[in-house]
Amino acid sequence: MIHADPGSSLYEEIMTELAEMLPLAYEKIKPAALLEFGDFDEYSRMVEEEGIVEALYGINTVGDEIGKWSTALFQEGNYLAGMLADAMADDYLFQMDEAIKDTVIHLCKERKRGIVRRVEAPADIPMTIQKKAFEVTGAQKAGIGIKESYMYDPVKTVCQVYLLDRDTSRFYAEHDCSRCDNVNCMMRNIPVVHITVRNKEQKRRIKGRKKETLLETLRKEGVFLSAVCAGRGSCGKCRIRVLDGSVPETEADLKFFSNEELAAGYRLACRAYPESDCTILIEEDEKEGFFVQADGKDKDVLPPDKGREYGIAVDIGTTTIAMQLVELATGKIADVYTALNRQRAYGADVISRIEAANGGKKDELTVMIREILKEGTLKLTQDGNIQVERMVIGGNTTMIHLLMGYSCETLGVYPFLPVNIDTIHTTKKELFGKAEHDSADFEITVYPGISTYVGGDIVAGLYALGFADQDKVSVLIDLGTNGELAIGNKDRILVASTAAGPAFEGGNIVCGMGSIPGAVCKVEMEKGNIKTETIGKEEPKGICGTGVIDCVYELIKEGIVDETGLMEDPYFESGVGLSKDGKIRFYQKDVREIQLAKSAVRAGLETLILRYGIAWDEIERVYVAGGFGHKMDIHKAVGIGLFPSSLEEKVRAVGNSCLRGVVKYLTESGAAKDTFRLAGLAKEVNLSNDKDFQELYMEYMGFEP
């Protein structure tokens, strides 16, 4: 704070002096922090913010002894010691400011108030505010005085005023150096920028830091953009548009946006560093959920009835979280709730989530899942008016670790050991805490898993499809991001996982998206004419997994893509247009993504069948589960080599098998015993070092007949 160069002899002298002064300084510092709520009526017109309902007034002081000590040292001619004493007093005040921040936020939360921003005199507001704070906090009783100039006595006393509104999603309690006139302050730092975030429905103002990307800032404020690549700038999903302010374009932007789009302000949020206050537009609608099949049962929202017992079935997927309200006596689906897993802001696959968790984001990822489950529970129970007896949850091992708050450190490194894959028994209050709209507590059961990469969602699928009591051998393939496979019957089950990637769910596809309204789900081509169908018959917004499979099949059939996966000219550079305006396109990169995904699944399937020691014709059924909103075209999936042609007649798309298994667990008495036996019966085949898998993987990379 006093510009001492660590390499100089003066620095050593200062450090020696400081060591001698510190014990006495701590004796002389007498800290006090005063906080009290009060009105802000007479000052409201002097600030920019709207909706201010009151203020929290704060006064911090270190007392008068250290100030008098500094003055005395200067008068004695000991200028170095006087400067040090003054600097220590200032530094302590800065530390106090940081130390009370949590208390300030806690008090505001208790009062159900959010902090719009902090104002200080004279930079933001007239000095008379210090008299208002003096009166509201009763500072005189703490031995603090105020002069006619509105300065405090002791001198080392500062005032902060926190402007409050009813938006409890934000608490901006920090000092903003950019608004301060003290340009010579040794603590001066201007990392903060103000960001106005707009979407179709609302506008809100948040604070960001110049050293953080807009994606990081938005995450902290509860705005979760899709970031399939975990913020590496390679997927192009976290699109925002800068309407005002300076956000320079980057090399990553040049790959995904045309010159016209760049000029219009389009940027990737994961690469965007704001240089000044800015306004951004988010065009993605985060409220759009995935379609979830109710497995043939009529969806009939039932009125609250104390005579009926209900349960909630939950599938926590890497991409989607699906919940169903189930009438326990009949198994009837009363209501459905779906939401995008907000964790996708940290990447599309479980590896990205594990890395984020181990990088300090575990608690944040846990809160994300629990908040969605709480929101879904409130929606399904009509704000707690429908009583729930129990909840059952299925999910892959990583999702369950993050739900429970377990460490993920051992999941991503050899030998890939989970913390817990047993059946978990807990309660709503233990897992979610007491909610504002609380209903009675209920039991929560979490499905047991098999291994780190074959989780409870697969056990739930096996149970749903009757593997626990069938004699004939069947296959289950879950075409999610991880690509889990199982083969067996009631006596023997082998399982494996393969890194299929998110292509089957629209991830890592340039114009890819989940199975939501507007997603291209069917594609047909005939002599250059392209016909597409979208979910909900809406205008095309992107391509979902079934659309991706259709598109690759049609491109191969039309000769636009050859056996090696290469697109012919002129499509190699510009891709193939799937919408009238040409904005939704399928590119060479997308073909490569589906090649990698289908090769991993096909090679994994054949390796598992080989290890089981069974012929193709001995397999009864091949069940295909996954996050497909509309039924996959099996013939086209066979046509691109995802499944062997000899199994085409045996393949059945079963939708969300995990959710079906969870519902079955809720409604059948022997479920706990059967699922426990299934999880224990299954043995994992490790494909990562399997020579047959590696050879088959390379063999099925192409599109040969």
C-alpha positions, -999 to +999 in steps of 0.1 A: +000+000+000+030+023+004+048+014-029+077-005-013+097-025-039+103-060-025+138-060-041+150-029-022+168-025+011+139-002+021+116-031+019+136-051+045+136-020+068+098-017+064+092-054+071+113-052+103+094-022+114+061-038+106+069-069+126+077-047+157+045-026+152+019-053+146+014-065+182+008-029+193-014-022+163-037-051+172-040-037+207-050-003+194-074-014+167-109-015+182-132-027+154-170-023+153-195-029+126-230-015+128-259-026+105-295-016+105-324-014+080-340+019+072-360+038+046-343+053+015-372+075+004-355+109+003-326+096-017-344+073-042-345+100-069-307+103-067-298+068-079-304+050-112-319+018-099-357+012-099-377-007-074-358+003-043-379-005-012-354+003+016-317+003+025-294-015+048-271+011+064-236+001+076-208+018+095-174+002+101-147+017+123-114+007+138-117+031+166-096+062+174-065+048+191-047+037+159-054+070+142-040+090+172-010+067+172-003+074+135-006+111+141+017+109+171+043+090+151+043+117+124+047+144+150+077+126+164+093+126+129+090+088+126+074+090+092+079+054+082+061+041+113+034+068+109+028+056+073+027+020+084+002+027+112-021+046+088-018+018+061-026-009+087-058+010+097-069+013+061-061-023+054-081-034+084-111-014+073-109-032+039-107-065+056-137-057+077-157-048+046-151-083+032-156-100+066-191-087+071-203-094+036-218-128+045-236-112+075-250-085+053-263-111+028-277-133+056-296-104+071-311-094+037-321-130+030-339-132+063-358-100+054-365-114+019-346-086+002-320-086-025-291-061-028-293-041-060-259-024-054-239-006-028-236+032-028-211+054-010-206+091-004-196+112-021-191+092-053-226+079-056-247+100-033-244+133-012-225+132+020-257+137+039-263+100+036-236+095+063-258+114+088-288+092+078-266+061+084-254+076+117-290+081+129-304+048+117-276+026+132-274+045+165-237+050+160-234+076+188-240+048+213-209+030+198-188+060+205-188+074+170-194+111+163-203+131+132-191+166+122-208+194+104-191+182+072-207+148+078-174+132+083-171+107+111-150+108+142-129+086+145-114+093+111-109+057+103-147+051+100-165+044+067-201+042+057-218+018+032-255+018+021-269-013+005-299-006-018-326-033-014-354-046-036-376-077-036-354-097-061-337-122-038-317-138-066-289-111-064-268-097-036-243-072-049-226-062-016-191-054-029-175-020-033-174-010-070-141+008-076-153+020-111-177+044-094-152+057-069-133+091-074-104+081-053-081+072-082-050+072-060-063+045-037-037+017-033-065-009-032-081+004-064-093-024-087-118-021-115-125-057-125-163-052-125-186-046-154-224-043-154-242-066-177-278-062-187-292-096-197-323-098-219-343-127-232-378-130-246-395-125-213-374-103-190-345-081-185-321-082-155-289-064-145-260-084-132-223-079-123-195-096-141-157-094-140-135-086-169-113-116-162-143-139-164-161-151-195-198-142-199-205-179-196-189-180-161-207-149-150-241-162-163-236-194-144-230-176-111-263-157-117-283-188-124-285-185-161-274-218-177-265-218-214-258-251-232-221-256-232-216-291-247-178-287-249-176-275-213-167-240-223-138-248-246-152-228-276-156-259-298-193-267-298-208-233-307-238-238-284-235-209-259-246-182-284-254-147-271-258-115-289-242-083-277-266-054-282-245-027-266-210-024-252-176-038-261-171-076-263-144-083-288-148-112-312-124-142-309-110-168-332-137-192-319-164-168-330-150-167-365-156-204-368-193-203-359-206-169-371-207-152-405-194-117-410-230-105-408-237-123-375-204-110-360-214-074-371-248-080-354-230-088-322-231-126-320-205-142-297-198-174-279-204-167-242-175-191-232-150-170-251-165-136-245-147-112-221-166-079-217-143-048-218-171-025-206-207-024-194-228-042-219-262-055-229-266-090-242-295-110-256-300-147-249-321-162-276-321-197-262-353-206-242-342-223-211-377-232-201-382-256-230-382-292-217-377-325-234-407-346-244-410-376-222-431-406-231-456-418-205-452-453-217-487-457-231-505-446-199-530-418-203-518-385-188-547-373-167-540-347-141-559-356-110-573-332-084-559-334-049-576-363-031-566-374+004-579-408-004-552-414-030-516-421-025-490-408-048-453-413-055-428-394-077-406-412-102-373-394-112-348-400-139-317-378-136-301-379-170-270-361-181-290-340-205-326-342-192-343-346-158-377-363-161-402-367-132-437-383-131-464-382-105-477-417-101-509-430-084-495-458-064-526-481-064-529-481-101-495-471-115-513-444-135-492-414-145-510-383-132-486-356-143-452-352-160-424-326-154-393-324-175-364-300-175-330-296-191-302-305-167-286-272-160-253-289-154-249-290-192-234-255-187-204-274-176-203-299-205-224-325-222-209-357-208-201-371-174-164-366-178-169-329-181-191-329-150-165-349-131-138-324-141-160-295-131-168-311-097-131-318-090-123-282-101-143-267-072-178-267-087-191-298-069-214-280-045-228-258-073-235-289-094-253-305-065-274-275-059-284-274-096-298-310-095-315-306-061-331-273-072-346-289-103-360-318-083-375-293-057-391-273-085-405-304-102-419-317-069-437-284-063-451-284-098-463-321-096-478-316-061-495-283-070-473-264-045-476-292-019-514-297-021-510-333-033-494-355-007-465-377-017-457-410+000-423-416-015-399-408-043-377-431-063-347-418-083-327-434-110-296-420-127-261-427-138-234-430-112-220-395-117-254-378-115-262-397-083-228-387-068-235-351-076-271-354-062-258-368-030-228-344-028-203-372-029-167-366-040-161-373-077-123-374-074-121-412-078-146-415-106-124-400-133-091-418-125-080-454-126-093-477-111-125-455-113-140-463-079-174-449-069-180-436-034-214-455-031-234-475-056-256-493-031-293-485-027-296-452-009-324-444+016-329-408+026-358-384+030-370-352+013-359-330+042-325-346+044-318-342+007-336-309-001-340-292+033-371-274+043-387-255+014-407-223+015-438-242+003-431-273+023-453-303+025-450-334+047-417-353+046-414-385+026-390-413+019-366-411-010-350-442-025-321-441-050-316-470-074-284-491-069-258-490-096-234-515-110-201-496-115-188-461-121-200-460-157-229-484-155-253-468-131-288-471-115-304-460-147-294-492-164-305-513-134-339-495-136-341-503-173-332-540-168-360-542-141-385-524-163-379-547-192-383-579-172-346-591-171-352-602-135-375-630-144-369-639-181-352-670-193-343-659-229-314-636-235-321-600-244-300-568-250-305-533-236-287-504-252-290-470-237-281-445-264-273-416-240-240-397-238-222-426-221-236-455-242-243-483-217-251-518-228-263-549-211-270-585-222-285-614-203-314-629-185-324-637-149-294-659-144-265-640-159-259-604-171-229-587-186-227-549-189-204-524-205-201-487-212-186-470-242-179-434-249-206-428-275-207-391-269-238-369-270-244-370-308-275-393-303-290-365-281-281-337-305-249-328-287-217-319-305-238-314-337-234-279-351-272-273-353-280-300-328-305-297-300-325-319-276-359-335-285-379-304-280-405-286-302-389-274-334-362-301-335-359-318-369-367-355-360-372-370-395-354-364-428-361-378-463-342-370-495-350-379-531-330-367-560-319-335-542-353-328-527-353-327-489-383-332-468-381-328-430-404-331-400-401-314-367-413-322-332-446-303-327-447-294-364-430-261-355-404-242-377-370-259-376-348-248-348-321-275-348-316-313-352-323-339-325-308-374-323-334-392-345-330-364-371-292-369-371-296-407-378-321-400-406-299-373-421-268-395-423-287-424-438-303-402-465-269-386-473-254-420-478-283-432-499-281-401-521-243-405-525-235-372-508-216-390-481-193-419-492-183-451-473-155-433-455-179-406-442-166-379-466-190-354-479-187-346-516-183-310-530-200-286-527-213-298-494-180-304-477-176-268-468-211-255-465-230-286-454-265-296-464-295-273-457-324-287-438-346-256-434-360-232-460-340-203-448-308-225-449-298-217-413-303-253-401-276-273-418-258-307-414-220-305-418-190-327-424-181-324-387-216-338-378-210-369-400-177-375-381-195-372-348-221-398-357-193-421-371-176-421-337-208-426-318-222-454-339-189-472-341-185-471-303-220-486-298-217-512-325-183-524-314-194-524-278-225-545-286-205-571-306-178-573-280-204-579-252-222-606-273-188-622-280-180-623-243-214-637-234-208-665-258-241-664-277-251-664-314-271-635-329-301-657-335-303-667-299-310-631-288-347-626-281-349-588-281-327-557-285-342-529-265-330-494-274-335-468-247-324-431-247-333-395-249-351-396-282-383-376-281-397-394-312-392-430-321-360-438-339-363-452-375-347-487-369-342-494-406-322-462-410-302-469-378-293-503-393-286-486-426-258-465-410-243-495-392-255-488-357-271-523-355-264-554-375-291-562-402-296-596-387-311-580-356-333-554-373-366-573-367-357-577-330-349-541-322-375-523-302-373-486-292-385-484-256-381-447-248-371-438-212-365-473-197-350-458-166-382-438-158-403-470-165-382-489-140-385-462-114-423-462-118-423-500-115-402-497-083-428-473-069-458-496-076-445-532-072-439-549-038-410-570-048-390-542-065-364-537-038-354-574-038-354-578-076-333-546-082-308-556-055-304-590-072-301-575-107-274-550-095-254-578-079-259-602-108-244-579-134-207-582-142-189-554-161-168-560-192-141-533-194-139-522-231-111-497-227-084-523-229-103-550-249-084-559-281-116-572-298-134-539-290-106-518-304-105-538-337-142-537-341-143-500-333-120-493-363-139-518-385-173-501-380-160-465-383-170-464-420-204-468-437-198-500-457-229-521-464 
